[in-house]
Amino acid sequence: MSYFLFILINNIVPISVLIAIGFAVYRAFRIDIKTLSKLNFYVFSPVLVFVKLYESEMTMDTLGQVLLFFVIFYALLCLTVEAVIRYRKYKGGMRSAMRNSVIFYNSANYAIPLNQTVFAGNPHTLSIQIIIMLFQSLIPNTFGVYSVNAHKVHWKDSLKIVFMMPAIYAIPIAVLMHTFHVPIPASLNIPLQYIANAFMATALITLGVQLGALNWGFRFSDVLISNFLRLLIGPVLGLLVVSMLGIGGMTAKALILSCAVPTSLISVLLAVEYDNEVDFSSQAVFFSTVCSIITVPLTIYFIQFY
C-alpha cells in the first residue's frame, strides 16, 4: 500500500498536473506543438542526457554486467513486440509506433526517483538505473528516429536525419568527460542545469498539448496491447534474463524493476516530430503511466521474493 501511495503522490499526480497544464494551454491558445517538439529534441533532451551521464557514478564491472543484461533483454523484448506486430498485421507508421511504445520506457524521470525510493538511495542500484538510462537515451535518438522515417524515405535519408540529432553527440562527449574527469566551467554548468531541469516539465506539457489536440477516438485494443507488453511482459522478461545470467541480490531486483516502468515520453516526441501515429503514441504514454500505479507496486512486491 505504501508503494501504491508513493507512486500515486510522487509520480502520477505531478505528471498529471503538468499534462493538464499543457492540455489547458492548447485549448486556450492553440499553440504550435511542432515548436515544443523541436525544443525537446534539439535542446532539452540532449542536455538532460549529457548532464545525467556526466554526473553519474558507475564502475566498469557494473557497466559490463548491465550491458549484457540489457542486450539480451532488449533482444527478447524486440522479438516479442515484432511477433505481435506481425500477428496484428500492422502497416506503415503503426509498426514503428507500436514498437516504440514498448521498447522505449521512462528510465529517467520516472525510474530514477522510483529506484532511489525502493532501494533507499542505494548508490549501486542507482548506478544500474543510470546505465539503463544511458542505453535508453541512445537508442531512441538513433534507431527510434530511423524506424519512424524508414517507411517514408530512403534509408540513406533516414540516416541523415539520425545524424542530425544532437543527443547522439552528447552521449560520447559526456562519457569521455566523465571518464577523464574533465571539469565543466561554472558559467556553462549553470545553464546546462537549468535546461536539464526543464526537460520533464517541457516534455509533459508537450504531451498535454498533444492530448488537447488529438481526436479522442480511443484505440482500446492497440493501447491495451502496448501497455500489456510494456508493463507486464517487460518485467517478466527481465526476470527471465537475470535468472538465465545467474544475477541475484540487489542487482537483480534493480534490473527487473527497471523493466517495469511505463512508456517513455520520447515515443510521443518522435511521433509528433515526424508525424507518425501521434494519437496512438500519446494515448499509450498516458495510459501506461496511469496503469503503472497498479503494475509497478506489483513488481516491487514480487521482487522482494527473488
C-alpha positions in Angstrom: 0.0 0.0 0.0 2.9 2.4 0.8 4.4 1.9 -2.7 1.0 2.4 -4.3 0.6 5.7 -2.4 4.2 6.8 -3.2 3.8 6.2 -6.9 0.4 7.9 -6.9 1.5 11.0 -4.9 5.1 11.4 -6.2 4.8 10.2 -9.8 1.2 10.1 -11.1 -0.1 13.3 -9.5 2.8 15.6 -10.5 2.8 14.2 -14.0 -0.9 14.7 -14.3 -0.7 18.3 -13.2 1.8 19.1 -15.9 -0.1 17.2 -18.6 -3.3 19.1 -17.5 -1.4 22.5 -17.9 -0.4 21.5 -21.4 -4.0 20.4 -22.2 -5.4 23.7 -20.9 -2.8 25.8 -22.7 -3.6 24.2 -26.0 -7.4 24.6 -25.5 -6.9 28.3 -24.7 -4.3 29.3 -27.2 -4.0 26.5 -29.9 -0.2 26.7 -29.6 2.1 25.1 -32.1 3.2 21.6 -30.9 5.9 21.3 -33.5 7.8 24.2 -31.9 7.6 22.4 -28.5 8.7 19.2 -30.1 11.8 20.7 -31.6 12.8 22.4 -28.3 12.5 18.9 -26.7 14.6 17.1 -29.4 17.2 19.7 -30.0 17.7 21.5 -26.7 16.2 19.9 -23.6 16.6 16.1 -24.3 20.3 16.2 -25.4 21.3 18.5 -22.4 19.5 16.2 -20.0 21.3 13.2 -21.4 24.7 15.0 -21.2 24.1 16.2 -17.6 22.9 12.8 -16.3 25.7 10.8 -17.8 28.4 13.3 -16.8 27.2 13.3 -13.2 26.7 9.5 -12.9 28.7 7.2 -10.8 29.4 3.8 -12.4 32.2 1.1 -12.4 33.3 -0.9 -15.4 32.2 -4.2 -13.7 28.7 -2.8 -13.2 28.6 -1.4 -16.8 29.6 -4.8 -18.2 27.0 -6.8 -16.3 24.2 -4.3 -17.0 25.2 -4.2 -20.7 25.0 -7.9 -21.1 21.6 -7.9 -19.4 20.3 -5.1 -21.5 21.4 -6.6 -24.8 19.6 -9.9 -24.1 16.6 -8.3 -22.5 16.2 -5.8 -25.4 16.6 -8.6 -28.0 13.8 -10.6 -26.3 11.6 -7.5 -26.0 12.1 -6.6 -29.6 11.3 -10.2 -30.7 8.2 -10.2 -28.6 6.8 -6.9 -30.0 7.7 -7.9 -33.6 5.7 -11.1 -33.2 2.7 -9.1 -32.0 3.2 -6.6 -34.9 3.2 -9.4 -37.4 0.2 -11.2 -35.8 -1.8 -8.0 -35.7 -0.7 -7.2 -39.3 0.2 -3.5 -38.5 1.2 -1.5 -41.5 3.4 1.6 -42.2 3.8 4.0 -39.3 1.8 1.9 -36.9 4.6 -0.7 -36.9 7.2 1.7 -35.6 4.7 3.4 -33.2 3.8 0.1 -31.5 7.4 -0.9 -31.4 8.5 2.5 -29.9 5.7 2.4 -27.3 7.0 -0.9 -25.9 10.8 -0.7 -26.2 11.3 2.9 -25.1 10.5 3.3 -21.5 10.8 6.0 -18.9 14.2 5.2 -17.4 15.0 8.7 -16.2 12.4 10.9 -14.6 10.1 8.0 -13.5 12.6 5.2 -12.9 15.3 7.1 -11.1 13.2 8.5 -8.3 11.4 5.1 -8.0 14.8 3.4 -7.8 16.0 5.7 -5.1 12.8 5.2 -3.0 12.5 1.5 -3.3 16.2 0.8 -2.6 16.6 3.7 -0.1 19.1 5.7 -2.1 21.5 2.7 -2.6 24.3 4.0 -4.8 24.8 0.6 -6.5 21.2 0.3 -7.6 21.2 3.9 -8.7 24.3 3.4 -10.9 22.5 0.4 -12.5 19.5 2.7 -13.4 21.8 5.4 -14.7 23.4 2.9 -17.1 20.0 1.7 -18.3 19.1 5.4 -18.8 22.2 5.8 -21.0 21.1 3.0 -23.3 17.5 4.2 -23.3 18.8 7.7 -24.3 21.0 6.4 -27.2 18.5 4.0 -28.9 15.5 6.4 -29.4 17.8 9.0 -30.9 19.3 6.5 -33.3 17.1 3.5 -34.1 14.0 5.3 -33.0 14.4 8.2 -35.4 15.4 5.8 -38.1 12.4 3.5 -37.6 9.8 6.2 -37.7 11.2 7.5 -41.0 12.2 4.2 -42.7 8.7 3.6 -44.2 8.6 7.1 -45.7 12.0 7.9 -47.0 15.1 6.1 -48.4 17.3 4.6 -45.7 20.2 7.0 -46.6 17.9 9.9 -45.9 16.8 8.3 -42.6 20.4 8.0 -41.5 21.0 11.7 -42.3 18.1 12.5 -40.0 19.6 10.4 -37.3 23.0 12.1 -37.5 21.2 15.5 -37.1 20.1 14.5 -33.6 22.3 16.3 -31.0 21.8 13.6 -28.4 23.9 11.1 -30.2 26.9 13.5 -29.9 26.0 14.5 -26.3 26.4 10.8 -25.1 30.0 10.1 -26.2 31.1 13.7 -25.1 29.6 13.2 -21.7 31.1 9.7 -21.3 34.6 10.9 -22.3 34.4 13.9 -20.0 33.2 11.8 -17.1 35.9 9.1 -17.7 38.7 11.6 -17.9 37.3 13.9 -15.1 37.1 17.0 -17.4 35.5 19.8 -15.4 32.7 21.9 -16.7 33.2 25.7 -16.1 30.5 27.1 -13.7 29.5 29.6 -16.4 28.4 26.6 -18.6 27.3 24.2 -15.9 24.6 26.6 -14.5 22.7 27.0 -17.9 23.1 23.2 -18.5 21.5 22.5 -15.2 18.7 25.0 -15.9 17.9 23.3 -19.3 18.2 19.7 -17.9 15.8 20.5 -15.0 13.3 22.0 -17.5 13.1 18.8 -19.6 10.5 16.9 -17.7 8.1 19.9 -17.4 8.5 20.8 -21.1 8.1 17.2 -22.3 4.9 16.6 -20.1 3.4 19.9 -21.2 4.1 18.9 -24.8 2.2 15.6 -24.1 -0.7 17.6 -22.6 -0.8 19.9 -25.7 -0.9 16.8 -27.9 -3.7 15.3 -25.8 -5.6 18.5 -26.2 -5.2 18.4 -29.9 -5.9 14.8 -30.6 -9.1 13.2 -31.7 -10.2 11.2 -28.6 -11.3 8.1 -30.5 -9.7 5.7 -28.0 -7.8 2.9 -29.8 -8.5 0.5 -26.9 -7.1 -2.8 -28.3 -3.9 -1.3 -29.6 -3.2 0.8 -26.5 -4.1 -2.2 -24.3 -1.6 -4.4 -26.2 1.1 -1.8 -25.9 0.5 -1.3 -22.1 0.4 -5.1 -21.5 3.7 -5.6 -23.3 5.4 -2.7 -21.6 4.1 -3.0 -18.0 3.7 -6.8 -17.6 5.7 -8.6 -20.2 8.7 -6.3 -19.7 9.4 -7.2 -16.1 8.7 -10.9 -16.8 11.4 -10.9 -19.5 13.6 -9.0 -17.1 13.1 -11.8 -14.5 13.8 -14.4 -17.2 17.1 -12.7 -18.2 18.5 -12.2 -14.6 17.7 -15.9 -13.9 19.4 -17.0 -17.1 22.5 -15.0 -16.3 22.6 -16.0 -12.6 22.3 -12.5 -11.4 21.0 -12.1 -7.8 20.6 -9.8 -4.9 20.1 -6.1 -5.2 21.5 -6.1 -8.8 18.7 -8.4 -10.0 16.0 -6.5 -8.2 17.1 -3.2 -9.7 17.3 -4.7 -13.2 13.8 -6.2 -13.0 12.3 -3.0 -11.6 14.0 -1.0 -14.5 12.0 -3.1 -16.9 8.6 -2.4 -15.3 8.2 1.4 -15.9 5.8 3.0 -18.3 6.3 4.1 -21.9 8.7 7.0 -22.4 7.7 10.4 -23.5 10.3 10.1 -26.3 7.8 7.9 -28.2 5.3 10.9 -28.3 8.1 13.3 -29.2 9.2 11.1 -32.1 5.5 10.7 -33.2 5.0 14.5 -33.1 8.3 15.5 -34.7 7.9 13.0 -37.6 4.0 13.0 -37.8 3.8 9.3 -37.1 0.6 7.8 -35.3 0.5 10.7 -32.9 -2.9 9.8 -31.3 -1.9 6.3 -30.5 1.5 7.3 -29.1 0.0 9.9 -26.9 -2.6 7.5 -25.6 0.0 4.7 -25.0 2.2 7.0 -22.9 -0.7 8.5 -20.9 -2.5 5.2 -20.1 0.7 3.3 -19.4 1.6 6.0 -16.8 -1.8 5.7 -15.2 -1.8 1.9 -15.2 1.7 1.8 -13.7 0.2 2.8 -10.3 -1.0 -0.8 -10.2 1.6 -2.8 -12.1 4.7 -1.2 -10.6 3.8 -1.9 -7.0 3.0 -5.5 -8.0 6.5 -5.7 -9.5 8.0 -4.2 -6.3 6.1 -6.8 -4.2 7.3 -9.8 -6.2 11.0 -8.8 -6.5 11.1 -9.0 -2.7 11.0 -12.8 -3.0 13.7 -13.0 -5.7 
